[in-house]
Amino acid sequence: MSHAADFLKSLAQALSALSLYPEGHNIRERALDSAFENLTDLLSEDAGPEYSFLADEVIYGNSPLREMRKWEWSSRLAQAGIQRLEFDRSTTREDLEVFVDDALALLGGVGLNTAEARQLRPSGVRWGEIGIRGEGDAVSVVETATIALTLGEEAETMRWLHQEVATGRDLPLLEVEAVVRALSVAMHGDRQMLLPLLKIREFDEYTTTHSLNVSVLTMALAEWLGFSAHDVRAFGVAGLLHDLGKVKIPLEILNKPGKLDEKERAVMNAHPAEGARLIITEEPELDMAAVVAYEHHIMLNGGGYPSFKYKRDCHSASKLVHVCDVYDALRTNRPYRDAWPSGKVLAYLEERSGVEFDGDIAHSFATMMRHWEPQVARITEDEPLPQD
């Protein structure tokens, strides 16, 4: 087992021991000694180990720590506000003990003034909530959630992510999860549901804006239909990545004002398969997102693309994303047509239910959008989100 996984296991033992035994008890001290020994081993091979806890997934650096998948403490730490944890070689045993005490306080629902605490006791341990990618390539550790007033950082992160993939670099899973989390926070930040949908500024930014909007709409629809919180987040990731294959399509085809010729149409129609390939090659754990990328243009009656010799059923997430994809596409100004009004789009979805779209899903989406119409906020990237 890797030193990264060894340390987390010993950290869990220390958290348990400190929650059960008083200061100075030998079991408590042995657990702390063991955790610090494992941390020392880890620091000998990595001068700045970084963990991120995303529900049941543990990210070490920028890669999932496979052997710690479904580690029970991951979701508990994340929910307590410890979504990112970093160490440096100056970390002492006392630093580690202070962190474990603070973690237990947060896990127990005790509020901490973390900024003030860190000023009073400089430490080699840094922790906080996950923010969106900043000016550098790393995800920052912050005191509070970064999503507050606008979706500018999320849009910038998606542009960066698309550029990374387009130039052959790895798909950054950590940023994908952070964007979905931030969108979810924006949706639930007030006392009632809010659907923050971005307005396109330039035609060249369509794929970025559209990806964010489809993620929001898909999570909203999944919640409306009663899916679990885990599924809602997974569907949000699938919605965010559904058009990833378009990063390989030249802009002159994506933004062509007229009808595509046969060769251009072939390039466009290849993007579902290309997106699925990019996702599953870079991150096998995102198998559902890869399936959705592949299936989101397949119609209920077997039409659409890619085409199949025999009609087959699509994944439920693909059916949700398909409806949300078409809704946002038709509601957006494109070089070859103006945006449709919402009522016309919803009528189209219902008319095509049972043919292009799953009937129950299309009707549920239309019902949801009519019910939540007052909570739909069309904003630009730097425009403040509506506040109660």
Secondary structure by P-SEA (a helix, b strand, c coil): ccaaaaaaaaaaaaaaaaaccccccaaaaaaaaaaaaaaaaaaacccbbbbbbcccccccccccccccccccaaaaaaaacccbbbbcccccaaaaaaaaaaaaaaaaccccaaaaaaaaccccbbbbbbbcccccccccccccccccccaaaaaaaaaaaaaaaaacccccaaaaaaaaaaaaaaaaccccccccccccccccaaaaaaaaaaaaaaaaaaaaacccaaaaaaaaaaaaaccccccccccccccccccccaaaaaaaaaaaaaaaaaaaaacccaaaaaaaaacccccccccccccccbbbbccaaaaaaaaaaaaaaaaccccccccccaaaaaaaaaaaccccccaaaaaaaaaaaaaacccccccccccccccc
